[in-house]
């Protein structure tokens, strides 16, 4: 278990990559899980290290895909009103060709949701799902008053992601699907997803600004 932040208590269990960053000890965020890595099969942790604000782990799947994935969770620059993290995921295989699809999963106890599309350097929010959505903004159902919190999840649009949302009990499950093309031996794919927690008051503004800045940053190159 590795501490992932001091302002909002958070931790990562590297043996459970799908859980991602678990937020604990706050009525506003409960035990939300952000930026989990779903490899679509059992996997084993083969290496890990901590460098500054980066926590990196390497996983190998137990299925026929022979997928080797590196996950780097890091603090993302944000102002004092918000707390943000980023997951940079990369995948490669020892096979001539393999299925590389994986998902970055966040589970949030929320009742309200907005879908964001990016255009002309700005984010526009919509009440209904859209295939063009690259981010979602969720409001906690149990938080009120000064403890009210909202959660932003945004995939980098330059990585051509597919973002889906489904309900699981009291939670909203946000899945950012990465690497839609077949992976060849010798090729390294990279992508990234950001998650942030901030006040519900004026949430569309801070979340829109943060998502727009993230979208404007250059995509990570694949090789």
Secondary structure as UniProt FT lines:
FT   STRAND          2..5
FT   TURN            6..9
FT   STRAND          10..12
FT   TURN            14..15
FT   HELIX           17..19
FT   STRAND          21..23
FT   TURN            27..31
FT   STRAND          33..38
FT   STRAND          43..51
FT   TURN            52..53
FT   STRAND          54..61
FT   TURN            64..65
FT   STRAND          67..76
FT   TURN            80..81
FT   STRAND          83..93
FT   STRAND          97..99
FT   STRAND          102..119
FT   TURN            120..121
FT   STRAND          122..126
FT   TURN            131..132
FT   STRAND          135..140
FT   HELIX           145..147
FT   STRAND          149..155
FT   HELIX           157..159
FT   STRAND          162..168
FT   TURN            169..170
FT   STRAND          171..178
FT   STRAND          182..184
FT   TURN            185..186
FT   STRAND          189..199
FT   TURN            201..202
FT   HELIX           203..216
//
